[in-house]
Amino acid sequence: MKDQTDKMNLNRRQFLTTASAGTAALMLPWQLRAQEEAKTTLALIRGGTPVERLTAALDALGGLSQFSPKGKQIVVKPNIGWDRTPAQGANTDPELVGAVVRALKDAGADISVFDFTCNTAQRCYRRSGIEEAAKAAGAKVTHIHEKRFDEIKIPAGKLLQKWGIYRDYLEADLRINMPILKHHTLAGISMGLKNLMGVMEDSRPSLHNNFDEKLIDITSQILPELTIMDARRVLRRNGPQGGNVDDVEELNCLIAGFDPIAVDGEGARLFGREPSDFGHLVEAENRGLGSTSRPQGFREINLS
Amino acid sequence: MKKIKAIHIRRVVQLFFFLFFLALFIQARDPLSQIPPPDLLLQIDPLAAILTMVSCRTFITAFLPALVVIVLTFVLGRSFCGWVCPLGATLDFWNRLMPAGLKMRGQRQWKYVMLFGTLLLALFSIQAAWLMDPLVIFTRSLSLAIYPLAIWGVNGLINTGFEIGFLEDFAYSAWNFFQGWLLPIAPLHTTLLTVTLLIFVGILLLDQFGRRFWCRVLCPLGALLGLISNVSPFGRKVTPECPGCGTCSDNCRMAAIEEEHTRTRRSECILCMECAVNCTVAGTTFTWRYQKKGQEKFNFGRRRLMGTLGASVVLGAAWQTEFQPRANQQYLVRPPGAVEEDDFLDLCLRCEECVKACSSTGGCLQPSGTEFGWNGFWTPRARMRDGYCEFSCTLCGEVCPSGAIKALPVDLKQKKVIGLAVFEKSRCIPWEQNIECLVCEEHCPLPDKAIKFQLEEGREKLPFVDPLLCTGCGICETKCPVIGESAIRITSEKEQREVM
């Protein structure tokens, strides 16, 4: 019996040792996964210059090299919707667009920049400063031609089953959405998802009723790989085109991330609102396109 | 090597000016470069200058460059017609394609009827340069007919490329290349294309009655320059060796050489140099010595004078007294910077430069037909359903040669009221169907938004216009998603005109 007890004691010790070692071994993946989750997926950068913010954001997200951009066809889609100057906060900051293009160009990519404008395209491209900045940085700046839209199917569409999407966007190896954070009468706020309207055929008139459902129907099929949101000059009122510099607040921020819905959620908070205030964000979240709440990989960096 | 002769120099100069004026025309677009001025061709036009100034009884400094042509004619005779005029050049090119004989040599006096007729109309304060002025006709034909057709052709080729798989990328590159300097916002439609084209083709076809028919028989500018060139010290001279072979007079496109070959009708000679080149004994030269001999005595004829006077009075009276329905005025929206209507009709040359320039941006300007009376025929009006007045664009005023549309600085232009937006609630989506639609408000370019919303329980936002803010730019009318006529329309209500 004693022998047996001894044996059992031994066994217990043995068991505990084995168990703890085993537990430790089982914990290892959890540890690893926790480390993986600590990788930044969403970055909010405050202060500094547009270039510094961009560098900080890209560093935090793990650099552009993860996309192995060399030789790839990359679409950079800023908001160039209006015949407005950069100071009026209606279009994406040209400095930031230039910096993104330059970073991609340095990595050896082919970049094209375009948008489906509301005012005359040439005027918007010129006055926004984006054409000049993007060209100087080495991008191809093109105009939207009505014959280059390809119809995509939307299998789970609530209201729309198909829509025309600009071919250059569909065929790109990597899509980088570059919205500007601003007020918008219809959507309440204009950010990444709204900015994707610039690759949609005949976007404005027919989408403007039941806007939230329709917008999410289409964007669900064309989400970009990376979103870099400009929040340098934020149009607070009278969006989407503003025109009065008094309506613009200098926030000097930038939000970048892989999940477009998360970026928009963060943008809503930066705007001083909640993502749930905006129908299209709620719709996107309900459909499981992404999450508007802060992910574990959220990182805020203060540069100033 | 072939010896360079005067006629070769003339052809080169003529081609140069033709291409130069063509380039100026294409350059009347966004972004605009003012050097050289895109409206130069019409500002050097002495006929347009005189008729405009007489009909509005004001001296217009914009026409000062016309003095250059007047001085040129005093010095070198009617050389403008042979060396500079782009319509004359067109006729010379046309003659190479469709050689015409030299039939029908007479009827030279008719152009003086045109000149005095238009002058008389100007005295009655009716601008008639646009009817007969060759430079106006040339510019207008380019703007309303040839340019749209050329664009149709270029776009057609590009679109065909889009249909053919392997050509698509090439077509797209070509399209991107032409965007911004040649191609306007596509597709380009102009009203009155056919009538403008027919007049232009008519002038070309008249050439089949004899070379330079228009210039010899009809052109009032040619008549004016002809009168001046009668006193020019420069002209054709024939040496005594002339055998009288008649080669020169047989080949003269202007029928400027009289029967005995040595005498020249100074008012007709456009210094094309053909006689000097063709002369069998090299006895024809052009010299500075003033020759009294060879001046055709100007003889208008009492009957013709009275006829012109009578016709002008009747035509002018008919023009002015024609019934103009008051209701039509509702949608007569003039470009921003247009002067008051009476002065506008006097000043506007109907050259359609503004229409051409506008097609490169908002594209709202189109020539009006007879809907505002014959008096308003071919004058620019803003048709907002098919285009809108771009908020920060000042092109129409900058390219207007006569000042009918004043060039406004951007900040003044943005405040300039050209009309007022009015809702037709029975067609408006939120008003009629209670469905959300904010397209008009979204596009309103005013920082404070001229379209506001009325909030009512159980209803979508109901848009209305703030008449104190609206400038009538019309982008709401263009972008309104309703099929056909817009649910918001610009009327000329509250428009502000400039003082001449």
Interface residues (C-beta under 8 A of the other chain):
Chain A: D83 C118 N119 T120 A121 Q122 R123 R126 R127 T142 H143 H145 E146 K147 R148 H184 T185 L186 R204 P205 S206 H208 N209 N210 F211 N238 P240 Q241 G242 G243 N244 D247
Chain B: D30 P31 N159 F162 Y172 W175 N176 Q179 G180 I185 A186 S360 T361 G362 E390 F391 S392 C393 I429 I435 E436 C437 L438 V439 E441 E442 H443 P445 L446 P447 D448 K449 K479 C480 P481
